[in-house]
Amino acid sequence: MDIQKQIGLRIKGLRMKKGLSQERLALIAGLDRTYITTVENGKRNISIVNIEKISNALNLSLKEFFNNDWKK
């Protein structure tokens, strides 16, 4: 599985664990819902800046986002 897909699945899993819709996550992170959708589907590259925005919106540090289990 490529890295874009892995990161997308990580974001989707964390979002769902927090009980947030794509729209709500996008609103909190200051991003567009369609952007969240394409990232979660592994169809778009995501910058580290936007990973940080999403992590903050999920109340996670980047360290927590990229913990050792994230690729499992």
mmCIF file of the N, C-alpha and C atoms, coordinates in Angstrom:
data_MODEL
# 
_entry.id   MODEL 
# 
loop_
_atom_site.group_PDB 
_atom_site.id 
_atom_site.type_symbol 
_atom_site.label_atom_id 
_atom_site.label_alt_id 
_atom_site.label_comp_id 
_atom_site.label_asym_id 
_atom_site.label_entity_id 
_atom_site.label_seq_id 
_atom_site.pdbx_PDB_ins_code 
_atom_site.Cartn_x 
_atom_site.Cartn_y 
_atom_site.Cartn_z 
_atom_site.occupancy 
_atom_site.B_iso_or_equiv 
_atom_site.pdbx_formal_charge 
_atom_site.auth_seq_id 
_atom_site.auth_comp_id 
_atom_site.auth_asym_id 
_atom_site.auth_atom_id 
_atom_site.pdbx_PDB_model_num 
ATOM 1   N N  . MET A 1 1  ? 0.853   -1.178 0.000  1.00 0.00 ? 1  MET A N  1 
ATOM 2   C CA . MET A 1 1  ? 0.000   0.000  0.000  1.00 0.00 ? 1  MET A CA 1 
ATOM 3   C C  . MET A 1 1  ? 0.898   1.241  0.000  1.00 0.00 ? 1  MET A C  1 
ATOM 4   N N  . ASP A 1 2  ? 0.556   2.211  -0.826 1.00 0.00 ? 2  ASP A N  1 
ATOM 5   C CA . ASP A 1 2  ? 1.400   3.403  -0.895 1.00 0.00 ? 2  ASP A CA 1 
ATOM 6   C C  . ASP A 1 2  ? 1.132   4.343  0.284  1.00 0.00 ? 2  ASP A C  1 
ATOM 7   N N  . ILE A 1 3  ? 2.054   5.263  0.474  1.00 0.00 ? 3  ILE A N  1 
ATOM 8   C CA . ILE A 1 3  ? 2.021   6.159  1.633  1.00 0.00 ? 3  ILE A CA 1 
ATOM 9   C C  . ILE A 1 3  ? 0.791   7.063  1.635  1.00 0.00 ? 3  ILE A C  1 
ATOM 10  N N  . GLN A 1 4  ? 0.354   7.526  0.457  1.00 0.00 ? 4  GLN A N  1 
ATOM 11  C CA . GLN A 1 4  ? -0.845  8.376  0.401  1.00 0.00 ? 4  GLN A CA 1 
ATOM 12  C C  . GLN A 1 4  ? -2.054  7.638  0.950  1.00 0.00 ? 4  GLN A C  1 
ATOM 13  N N  . LYS A 1 5  ? -2.203  6.392  0.555  1.00 0.00 ? 5  LYS A N  1 
ATOM 14  C CA . LYS A 1 5  ? -3.333  5.570  1.014  1.00 0.00 ? 5  LYS A CA 1 
ATOM 15  C C  . LYS A 1 5  ? -3.223  5.299  2.514  1.00 0.00 ? 5  LYS A C  1 
ATOM 16  N N  . GLN A 1 6  ? -2.015  5.022  2.996  1.00 0.00 ? 6  GLN A N  1 
ATOM 17  C CA . GLN A 1 6  ? -1.814  4.754  4.421  1.00 0.00 ? 6  GLN A CA 1 
ATOM 18  C C  . GLN A 1 6  ? -2.168  5.965  5.266  1.00 0.00 ? 6  GLN A C  1 
ATOM 19  N N  . ILE A 1 7  ? -1.718  7.146  4.834  1.00 0.00 ? 7  ILE A N  1 
ATOM 20  C CA . ILE A 1 7  ? -2.025  8.363  5.590  1.00 0.00 ? 7  ILE A CA 1 
ATOM 21  C C  . ILE A 1 7  ? -3.519  8.648  5.539  1.00 0.00 ? 7  ILE A C  1 
ATOM 22  N N  . GLY A 1 8  ? -4.124  8.465  4.383  1.00 0.00 ? 8  GLY A N  1 
ATOM 23  C CA . GLY A 1 8  ? -5.564  8.660  4.258  1.00 0.00 ? 8  GLY A CA 1 
ATOM 24  C C  . GLY A 1 8  ? -6.353  7.758  5.188  1.00 0.00 ? 8  GLY A C  1 
ATOM 25  N N  . LEU A 1 9  ? -5.964  6.497  5.244  1.00 0.00 ? 9  LEU A N  1 
ATOM 26  C CA . LEU A 1 9  ? -6.640  5.553  6.139  1.00 0.00 ? 9  LEU A CA 1 
ATOM 27  C C  . LEU A 1 9  ? -6.408  5.922  7.604  1.00 0.00 ? 9  LEU A C  1 
ATOM 28  N N  . ARG A 1 10 ? -5.221  6.427  7.908  1.00 0.00 ? 10 ARG A N  1 
ATOM 29  C CA . ARG A 1 10 ? -4.919  6.857  9.281  1.00 0.00 ? 10 ARG A CA 1 
ATOM 30  C C  . ARG A 1 10 ? -5.836  8.010  9.687  1.00 0.00 ? 10 ARG A C  1 
ATOM 31  N N  . ILE A 1 11 ? -5.958  8.993  8.803  1.00 0.00 ? 11 ILE A N  1 
ATOM 32  C CA . ILE A 1 11 ? -6.818  10.142 9.091  1.00 0.00 ? 11 ILE A CA 1 
ATOM 33  C C  . ILE A 1 11 ? -8.266  9.686  9.254  1.00 0.00 ? 11 ILE A C  1 
ATOM 34  N N  . LYS A 1 12 ? -8.732  8.848  8.343  1.00 0.00 ? 12 LYS A N  1 
ATOM 35  C CA . LYS A 1 12 ? -10.112 8.364  8.416  1.00 0.00 ? 12 LYS A CA 1 
ATOM 36  C C  . LYS A 1 12 ? -10.359 7.605  9.720  1.00 0.00 ? 12 LYS A C  1 
ATOM 37  N N  . GLY A 1 13 ? -9.433  6.737  10.094 1.00 0.00 ? 13 GLY A N  1 
ATOM 38  C CA . GLY A 1 13 ? -9.586  5.972  11.320 1.00 0.00 ? 13 GLY A CA 1 
ATOM 39  C C  . GLY A 1 13 ? -9.630  6.857  12.558 1.00 0.00 ? 13 GLY A C  1 
ATOM 40  N N  . LEU A 1 14 ? -8.731  7.836  12.611 1.00 0.00 ? 14 LEU A N  1 
ATOM 41  C CA . LEU A 1 14 ? -8.698  8.750  13.750 1.00 0.00 ? 14 LEU A CA 1 
ATOM 42  C C  . LEU A 1 14 ? -9.952  9.615  13.797 1.00 0.00 ? 14 LEU A C  1 
ATOM 43  N N  . ARG A 1 15 ? -10.394 10.079 12.637 1.00 0.00 ? 15 ARG A N  1 
ATOM 44  C CA . ARG A 1 15 ? -11.610 10.893 12.560 1.00 0.00 ? 15 ARG A CA 1 
ATOM 45  C C  . ARG A 1 15 ? -12.816 10.101 13.066 1.00 0.00 ? 15 ARG A C  1 
ATOM 46  N N  . MET A 1 16 ? -12.940 8.877  12.599 1.00 0.00 ? 16 MET A N  1 
ATOM 47  C CA . MET A 1 16 ? -14.080 8.053  13.003 1.00 0.00 ? 16 MET A CA 1 
ATOM 48  C C  . MET A 1 16 ? -14.012 7.707  14.492 1.00 0.00 ? 16 MET A C  1 
ATOM 49  N N  . LYS A 1 17 ? -12.809 7.463  14.992 1.00 0.00 ? 17 LYS A N  1 
ATOM 50  C CA . LYS A 1 17 ? -12.630 7.169  16.420 1.00 0.00 ? 17 LYS A CA 1 
ATOM 51  C C  . LYS A 1 17 ? -13.102 8.341  17.282 1.00 0.00 ? 17 LYS A C  1 
ATOM 52  N N  . LYS A 1 18 ? -12.899 9.566  16.772 1.00 0.00 ? 18 LYS A N  1 
ATOM 53  C CA . LYS A 1 18 ? -13.326 10.769 17.492 1.00 0.00 ? 18 LYS A CA 1 
ATOM 54  C C  . LYS A 1 18 ? -14.802 11.086 17.250 1.00 0.00 ? 18 LYS A C  1 
ATOM 55  N N  . GLY A 1 19 ? -15.448 10.330 16.354 1.00 0.00 ? 19 GLY A N  1 
ATOM 56  C CA . GLY A 1 19 ? -16.869 10.543 16.087 1.00 0.00 ? 19 GLY A CA 1 
ATOM 57  C C  . GLY A 1 19 ? -17.168 11.777 15.256 1.00 0.00 ? 19 GLY A C  1 
ATOM 58  N N  . LEU A 1 20 ? -16.223 12.151 14.401 1.00 0.00 ? 20 LEU A N  1 
ATOM 59  C CA . LEU A 1 20 ? -16.399 13.345 13.576 1.00 0.00 ? 20 LEU A CA 1 
ATOM 60  C C  . LEU A 1 20 ? -16.746 12.982 12.137 1.00 0.00 ? 20 LEU A C  1 
ATOM 61  N N  . SER A 1 21 ? -17.582 13.786 11.526 1.00 0.00 ? 21 SER A N  1 
ATOM 62  C CA . SER A 1 21 ? -17.839 13.649 10.097 1.00 0.00 ? 21 SER A CA 1 
ATOM 63  C C  . SER A 1 21 ? -16.691 14.320 9.339  1.00 0.00 ? 21 SER A C  1 
ATOM 64  N N  . GLN A 1 22 ? -16.592 14.027 8.068  1.00 0.00 ? 22 GLN A N  1 
ATOM 65  C CA . GLN A 1 22 ? -15.576 14.713 7.244  1.00 0.00 ? 22 GLN A CA 1 
ATOM 66  C C  . GLN A 1 22 ? -15.821 16.217 7.259  1.00 0.00 ? 22 GLN A C  1 
ATOM 67  N N  . GLU A 1 23 ? -17.078 16.605 7.187  1.00 0.00 ? 23 GLU A N  1 
ATOM 68  C CA . GLU A 1 23 ? -17.423 18.020 7.176  1.00 0.00 ? 23 GLU A CA 1 
ATOM 69  C C  . GLU A 1 23 ? -16.997 18.714 8.467  1.00 0.00 ? 23 GLU A C  1 
ATOM 70  N N  . ARG A 1 24 ? -17.239 18.065 9.592  1.00 0.00 ? 24 ARG A N  1 
ATOM 71  C CA . ARG A 1 24 ? -16.872 18.655 10.893 1.00 0.00 ? 24 ARG A CA 1 
ATOM 72  C C  . ARG A 1 24 ? -15.354 18.753 11.040 1.00 0.00 ? 24 ARG A C  1 
ATOM 73  N N  . LEU A 1 25 ? -14.647 17.701 10.658 1.00 0.00 ? 25 LEU A N  1 
ATOM 74  C CA . LEU A 1 25 ? -13.184 17.736 10.708 1.00 0.00 ? 25 LEU A CA 1 
ATOM 75  C C  . LEU A 1 25 ? -12.648 18.851 9.828  1.00 0.00 ? 25 LEU A C  1 
ATOM 76  N N  . ALA A 1 26 ? -13.189 18.964 8.621  1.00 0.00 ? 26 ALA A N  1 
ATOM 77  C CA . ALA A 1 26 ? -12.744 20.012 7.697  1.00 0.00 ? 26 ALA A CA 1 
ATOM 78  C C  . ALA A 1 26 ? -12.970 21.393 8.306  1.00 0.00 ? 26 ALA A C  1 
ATOM 79  N N  . LEU A 1 27 ? -14.124 21.598 8.913  1.00 0.00 ? 27 LEU A N  1 
ATOM 80  C CA . LEU A 1 27 ? -14.443 22.887 9.527  1.00 0.00 ? 27 LEU A CA 1 
ATOM 81  C C  . LEU A 1 27 ? -13.462 23.222 10.646 1.00 0.00 ? 27 LEU A C  1 
ATOM 82  N N  . ILE A 1 28 ? -13.210 22.275 11.517 1.00 0.00 ? 28 ILE A N  1 
ATOM 83  C CA . ILE A 1 28 ? -12.293 22.502 12.647 1.00 0.00 ? 28 ILE A CA 1 
ATOM 84  C C  . ILE A 1 28 ? -10.875 22.744 12.151 1.00 0.00 ? 28 ILE A C  1 
ATOM 85  N N  . ALA A 1 29 ? -10.452 22.004 11.121 1.00 0.00 ? 29 ALA A N  1 
ATOM 86  C CA . ALA A 1 29 ? -9.084  22.106 10.605 1.00 0.00 ? 29 ALA A CA 1 
ATOM 87  C C  . ALA A 1 29 ? -8.893  23.287 9.649  1.00 0.00 ? 29 ALA A C  1 
ATOM 88  N N  . GLY A 1 30 ? -9.986  23.904 9.217  1.00 0.00 ? 30 GLY A N  1 
ATOM 89  C CA . GLY A 1 30 ? -9.881  25.012 8.275  1.00 0.00 ? 30 GLY A CA 1 
ATOM 90  C C  . GLY A 1 30 ? -9.580  24.545 6.853  1.00 0.00 ? 30 GLY A C  1 
ATOM 91  N N  . LEU A 1 31 ? -10.086 23.359 6.519  1.00 0.00 ? 31 LEU A N  1 
ATOM 92  C CA . LEU A 1 31 ? -9.873  22.783 5.194  1.00 0.00 ? 31 LEU A CA 1 
ATOM 93  C C  . LEU A 1 31 ? -11.234 22.506 4.560  1.00 0.00 ? 31 LEU A C  1 
ATOM 94  N N  . ASP A 1 32 ? -11.232 22.213 3.270  1.00 0.00 ? 32 ASP A N  1 
ATOM 95  C CA . ASP A 1 32 ? -12.460 21.897 2.563  1.00 0.00 ? 32 ASP A CA 1 
ATOM 96  C C  . ASP A 1 32 ? -12.818 20.420 2.738  1.00 0.00 ? 32 ASP A C  1 
ATOM 97  N N  . ARG A 1 33 ? -14.103 20.131 2.844  1.00 0.00 ? 33 ARG A N  1 
ATOM 98  C CA . ARG A 1 33 ? -14.538 18.747 2.997  1.00 0.00 ? 33 ARG A CA 1 
ATOM 99  C C  . ARG A 1 33 ? -14.099 17.869 1.835  1.00 0.00 ? 33 ARG A C  1 
ATOM 100 N N  . THR A 1 34 ? -14.129 18.400 0.623  1.00 0.00 ? 34 THR A N  1 
ATOM 101 C CA . THR A 1 34 ? -13.712 17.595 -0.531 1.00 0.00 ? 34 THR A CA 1 
ATOM 102 C C  . THR A 1 34 ? -12.224 17.272 -0.470 1.00 0.00 ? 34 THR A C  1 
ATOM 103 N N  . TYR A 1 35 ? -11.450 18.164 0.131  1.00 0.00 ? 35 TYR A N  1 
ATOM 104 C CA . TYR A 1 35 ? -10.021 17.896 0.327  1.00 0.00 ? 35 TYR A CA 1 
ATOM 105 C C  . TYR A 1 35 ? -9.841  16.720 1.286  1.00 0.00 ? 35 TYR A C  1 
ATOM 106 N N  . ILE A 1 36 ? -10.579 16.738 2.392  1.00 0.00 ? 36 ILE A N  1 
ATOM 107 C CA . ILE A 1 36 ? -10.516 15.637 3.362  1.00 0.00 ? 36 ILE A CA 1 
ATOM 108 C C  . ILE A 1 36 ? -10.897 14.317 2.683  1.00 0.00 ? 36 ILE A C  1 
ATOM 109 N N  . THR A 1 37 ? -11.948 14.348 1.878  1.00 0.00 ? 37 THR A N  1 
ATOM 110 C CA . THR A 1 37 ? -12.401 13.144 1.173  1.00 0.00 ? 37 THR A CA 1 
ATOM 111 C C  . THR A 1 37 ? -11.314 12.577 0.273  1.00 0.00 ? 37 THR A C  1 
ATOM 112 N N  . THR A 1 38 ? -10.691 13.431 -0.533 1.00 0.00 ? 38 THR A N  1 
ATOM 113 C CA . THR A 1 38 ? -9.671  12.934 -1.465 1.00 0.00 ? 38 THR A CA 1 
ATOM 114 C C  . THR A 1 38 ? -8.419  12.455 -0.739 1.00 0.00 ? 38 THR A C  1 
ATOM 115 N N  . VAL A 1 39 ? -8.074  13.096 0.364  1.00 0.00 ? 39 VAL A N  1 
ATOM 116 C CA . VAL A 1 39 ? -6.929  12.637 1.160  1.00 0.00 ? 39 VAL A CA 1 
ATOM 117 C C  . VAL A 1 39 ? -7.237  11.278 1.779  1.00 0.00 ? 39 VAL A C  1 
ATOM 118 N N  . GLU A 1 40 ? -8.411  11.145 2.391  1.00 0.00 ? 40 GLU A N  1 
ATOM 119 C CA . GLU A 1 40 ? -8.784  9.875  3.019  1.00 0.00 ? 40 GLU A CA 1 
ATOM 120 C C  . GLU A 1 40 ? -8.840  8.733  2.011  1.00 0.00 ? 40 GLU A C  1 
ATOM 121 N N  . ASN A 1 41 ? -9.185  9.049  0.787  1.00 0.00 ? 41 ASN A N  1 
ATOM 122 C CA . ASN A 1 41 ? -9.250  8.035  -0.267 1.00 0.00 ? 41 ASN A CA 1 
ATOM 123 C C  . ASN A 1 41 ? -7.901  7.765  -0.930 1.00 0.00 ? 41 ASN A C  1 
ATOM 124 N N  . GLY A 1 42 ? -6.852  8.443  -0.453 1.00 0.00 ? 42 GLY A N  1 
ATOM 125 C CA . GLY A 1 42 ? -5.508  8.229  -0.986 1.00 0.00 ? 42 GLY A CA 1 
ATOM 126 C C  . GLY A 1 42 ? -5.314  8.779  -2.381 1.00 0.00 ? 42 GLY A C  1 
ATOM 127 N N  . LYS A 1 43 ? -6.120  9.756  -2.765 1.00 0.00 ? 43 LYS A N  1 
ATOM 128 C CA . LYS A 1 43 ? -6.056  10.303 -4.117 1.00 0.00 ? 43 LYS A CA 1 
ATOM 129 C C  . LYS A 1 43 ? -5.392  11.672 -4.183 1.00 0.00 ? 43 LYS A C  1 
ATOM 130 N N  . ARG A 1 44 ? -4.885  12.123 -3.053 1.00 0.00 ? 44 ARG A N  1 
ATOM 131 C CA . ARG A 1 44 ? -4.272  13.447 -3.021 1.00 0.00 ? 44 ARG A CA 1 
ATOM 132 C C  . ARG A 1 44 ? -3.092  13.446 -2.066 1.00 0.00 ? 44 ARG A C  1 
ATOM 133 N N  . ASN A 1 45 ? -2.020  14.094 -2.496 1.00 0.00 ? 45 ASN A N  1 
ATOM 134 C CA . ASN A 1 45 ? -0.897  14.309 -1.590 1.00 0.00 ? 45 ASN A CA 1 
ATOM 135 C C  . ASN A 1 45 ? -1.319  15.295 -0.518 1.00 0.00 ? 45 ASN A C  1 
ATOM 136 N N  . ILE A 1 46 ? -0.821  15.110 0.671  1.00 0.00 ? 46 ILE A N  1 
ATOM 137 C CA . ILE A 1 46 ? -1.125  16.027 1.762  1.00 0.00 ? 46 ILE A CA 1 
ATOM 138 C C  . ILE A 1 46 ? 0.183   16.585 2.298  1.00 0.00 ? 46 ILE A C  1 
ATOM 139 N N  . SER A 1 47 ? 0.202   17.865 2.530  1.00 0.00 ? 47 SER A N  1 
ATOM 140 C CA . SER A 1 47 ? 1.407   18.502 3.059  1.00 0.00 ? 47 SER A CA 1 
ATOM 141 C C  . SER A 1 47 ? 1.498   18.274 4.560  1.00 0.00 ? 47 SER A C  1 
ATOM 142 N N  . ILE A 1 48 ? 2.688   18.415 5.084  1.00 0.00 ? 48 ILE A N  1 
ATOM 143 C CA . ILE A 1 48 ? 2.880   18.287 6.527  1.00 0.00 ? 48 ILE A CA 1 
ATOM 144 C C  . ILE A 1 48 ? 2.119   19.389 7.261  1.00 0.00 ? 48 ILE A C  1 
ATOM 145 N N  . VAL A 1 49 ? 1.964   20.542 6.633  1.00 0.00 ? 49 VAL A N  1 
ATOM 146 C CA . VAL A 1 49 ? 1.192   21.634 7.233  1.00 0.00 ? 49 VAL A CA 1 
ATOM 147 C C  . VAL A 1 49 ? -0.257  21.198 7.430  1.00 0.00 ? 49 VAL A C  1 
ATOM 148 N N  . ASN A 1 50 ? -0.839  20.541 6.422  1.00 0.00 ? 50 ASN A N  1 
ATOM 149 C CA . ASN A 1 50 ? -2.227  20.091 6.545  1.00 0.00 ? 50 ASN A CA 1 
ATOM 150 C C  . ASN A 1 50 ? -2.356  18.880 7.465  1.00 0.00 ? 50 ASN A C  1 
ATOM 151 N N  . ILE A 1 51 ? -1.336  18.046 7.527  1.00 0.00 ? 51 ILE A N  1 
ATOM 152 C CA . ILE A 1 51 ? -1.346  16.965 8.513  1.00 0.00 ? 51 ILE A CA 1 
ATOM 153 C C  . ILE A 1 51 ? -1.374  17.567 9.914  1.00 0.00 ? 51 ILE A C  1 
ATOM 154 N N  . GLU A 1 52 ? -0.605  18.621 10.127 1.00 0.00 ? 52 GLU A N  1 
ATOM 155 C CA . GLU A 1 52 ? -0.605  19.284 11.431 1.00 0.00 ? 52 GLU A CA 1 
ATOM 156 C C  . GLU A 1 52 ? -1.976  19.893 11.737 1.00 0.00 ? 52 GLU A C  1 
ATOM 157 N N  . LYS A 1 53 ? -2.612  20.525 10.745 1.00 0.00 ? 53 LYS A N  1 
ATOM 158 C CA . LYS A 1 53 ? -3.951  21.096 10.955 1.00 0.00 ? 53 LYS A CA 1 
ATOM 159 C C  . LYS A 1 53 ? -4.946  20.012 11.347 1.00 0.00 ? 53 LYS A C  1 
ATOM 160 N N  . ILE A 1 54 ? -4.892  18.878 10.656 1.00 0.00 ? 54 ILE A N  1 
ATOM 161 C CA . ILE A 1 54 ? -5.799  17.777 10.953 1.00 0.00 ? 54 ILE A CA 1 
ATOM 162 C C  . ILE A 1 54 ? -5.487  17.182 12.322 1.00 0.00 ? 54 ILE A C  1 
ATOM 163 N N  . SER A 1 55 ? -4.212  17.010 12.630 1.00 0.00 ? 55 SER A N  1 
ATOM 164 C CA . SER A 1 55 ? -3.817  16.498 13.957 1.00 0.00 ? 55 SER A CA 1 
ATOM 165 C C  . SER A 1 55 ? -4.326  17.405 15.060 1.00 0.00 ? 55 SER A C  1 
ATOM 166 N N  . ASN A 1 56 ? -4.151  18.709 14.880 1.00 0.00 ? 56 ASN A N  1 
ATOM 167 C CA . ASN A 1 56 ? -4.640  19.667 15.874 1.00 0.00 ? 56 ASN A CA 1 
ATOM 168 C C  . ASN A 1 56 ? -6.158  19.581 16.018 1.00 0.00 ? 56 ASN A C  1 
ATOM 169 N N  . ALA A 1 57 ? -6.850  19.453 14.893 1.00 0.00 ? 57 ALA A N  1 
ATOM 170 C CA . ALA A 1 57 ? -8.312  19.351 14.919 1.00 0.00 ? 57 ALA A CA 1 
ATOM 171 C C  . ALA A 1 57 ? -8.762  18.094 15.664 1.00 0.00 ? 57 ALA A C  1 
ATOM 172 N N  . LEU A 1 58 ? -7.936  17.060 15.627 1.00 0.00 ? 58 LEU A N  1 
ATOM 173 C CA . LEU A 1 58 ? -8.232  15.813 16.325 1.00 0.00 ? 58 LEU A CA 1 
ATOM 174 C C  . LEU A 1 58 ? -7.649  15.777 17.742 1.00 0.00 ? 58 LEU A C  1 
ATOM 175 N N  . ASN A 1 59 ? -7.077  16.909 18.165 1.00 0.00 ? 59 ASN A N  1 
ATOM 176 C CA . ASN A 1 59 ? -6.436  17.017 19.485 1.00 0.00 ? 59 ASN A CA 1 
ATOM 177 C C  . ASN A 1 59 ? -5.309  16.013 19.661 1.00 0.00 ? 59 ASN A C  1 
ATOM 178 N N  . LEU A 1 60 ? -4.511  15.843 18.597 1.00 0.00 ? 60 LEU A N  1 
ATOM 179 C CA . LEU A 1 60 ? -3.360  14.947 18.622 1.00 0.00 ? 60 LEU A CA 1 
ATOM 180 C C  . LEU A 1 60 ? -2.098  15.727 18.296 1.00 0.00 ? 60 LEU A C  1 
ATOM 181 N N  . SER A 1 61 ? -0.996  15.331 18.892 1.00 0.00 ? 61 SER A N  1 
ATOM 182 C CA . SER A 1 61 ? 0.293   15.874 18.481 1.00 0.00 ? 61 SER A CA 1 
ATOM 183 C C  . SER A 1 61 ? 0.729   15.132 17.220 1.00 0.00 ? 61 SER A C  1 
ATOM 184 N N  . LEU A 1 62 ? 1.700   15.677 16.511 1.00 0.00 ? 62 LEU A N  1 
ATOM 185 C CA . LEU A 1 62 ? 2.227   14.967 15.346 1.00 0.00 ? 62 LEU A CA 1 
ATOM 186 C C  . LEU A 1 62 ? 2.853   13.644 15.767 1.00 0.00 ? 62 LEU A C  1 
ATOM 187 N N  . LYS A 1 63 ? 3.455   13.622 16.942 1.00 0.00 ? 63 LYS A N  1 
ATOM 188 C CA . LYS A 1 63 ? 4.031   12.372 17.461 1.00 0.00 ? 63 LYS A CA 1 
ATOM 189 C C  . LYS A 1 63 ? 2.944   11.308 17.620 1.00 0.00 ? 63 LYS A C  1 
ATOM 190 N N  . GLU A 1 64 ? 1.794   11.719 18.157 1.00 0.00 ? 64 GLU A N  1 
ATOM 191 C CA . GLU A 1 64 ? 0.683   10.776 18.308 1.00 0.00 ? 64 GLU A CA 1 
ATOM 192 C C  . GLU A 1 64 ? 0.141   10.338 16.949 1.00 0.00 ? 64 GLU A C  1 
ATOM 193 N N  . PHE A 1 65 ? 0.083   11.287 16.012 1.00 0.00 ? 65 PHE A N  1 
ATOM 194 C CA . PHE A 1 65 ? -0.399  10.946 14.669 1.00 0.00 ? 65 PHE A CA 1 
ATOM 195 C C  . PHE A 1 65 ? 0.494   9.892  14.028 1.00 0.00 ? 65 PHE A C  1 
ATOM 196 N N  . PHE A 1 66 ? 1.797   10.089 14.168 1.00 0.00 ? 66 PHE A N  1 
ATOM 197 C CA . PHE A 1 66 ? 2.772   9.178  13.559 1.00 0.00 ? 66 PHE A CA 1 
ATOM 198 C C  . PHE A 1 66 ? 3.321   8.169  14.561 1.00 0.00 ? 66 PHE A C  1 
ATOM 199 N N  . ASN A 1 67 ? 2.467   7.667  15.464 1.00 0.00 ? 67 ASN A N  1 
ATOM 200 C CA . ASN A 1 67 ? 2.954   6.688  16.434 1.00 0.00 ? 67 ASN A CA 1 
ATOM 201 C C  . ASN A 1 67 ? 3.376   5.405  15.721 1.00 0.00 ? 67 ASN A C  1 
ATOM 202 N N  . ASN A 1 68 ? 3.987   4.510  16.448 1.00 0.00 ? 68 ASN A N  1 
ATOM 203 C CA . ASN A 1 68 ? 4.554   3.289  15.855 1.00 0.00 ? 68 ASN A CA 1 
ATOM 204 C C  . ASN A 1 68 ? 3.520   2.366  15.228 1.00 0.00 ? 68 ASN A C  1 
ATOM 205 N N  . ASP A 1 69 ? 2.274   2.485  15.611 1.00 0.00 ? 69 ASP A N  1 
ATOM 206 C CA . ASP A 1 69 ? 1.240   1.574  15.113 1.00 0.00 ? 69 ASP A CA 1 
ATOM 207 C C  . ASP A 1 69 ? 0.486   2.103  13.906 1.00 0.00 ? 69 ASP A C  1 
ATOM 208 N N  . TRP A 1 70 ? 0.828   3.261  13.403 1.00 0.00 ? 70 TRP A N  1 
ATOM 209 C CA . TRP A 1 70 ? -0.009  3.905  12.387 1.00 0.00 ? 70 TRP A CA 1 
ATOM 210 C C  . TRP A 1 70 ? -0.049  3.177  11.058 1.00 0.00 ? 70 TRP A C  1 
ATOM 211 N N  . LYS A 1 71 ? 0.950   2.344  10.737 1.00 0.00 ? 71 LYS A N  1 
ATOM 212 C CA . LYS A 1 71 ? 0.947   1.643  9.448  1.00 0.00 ? 71 LYS A CA 1 
ATOM 213 C C  . LYS A 1 71 ? 0.284   0.273  9.523  1.00 0.00 ? 71 LYS A C  1 
ATOM 214 N N  . LYS A 1 72 ? -0.166  -0.121 10.694 1.00 0.00 ? 72 LYS A N  1 
ATOM 215 C CA . LYS A 1 72 ? -0.764  -1.455 10.854 1.00 0.00 ? 72 LYS A CA 1 
ATOM 216 C C  . LYS A 1 72 ? -2.185  -1.477 10.353 1.00 0.00 ? 72 LYS A C  1 
# 
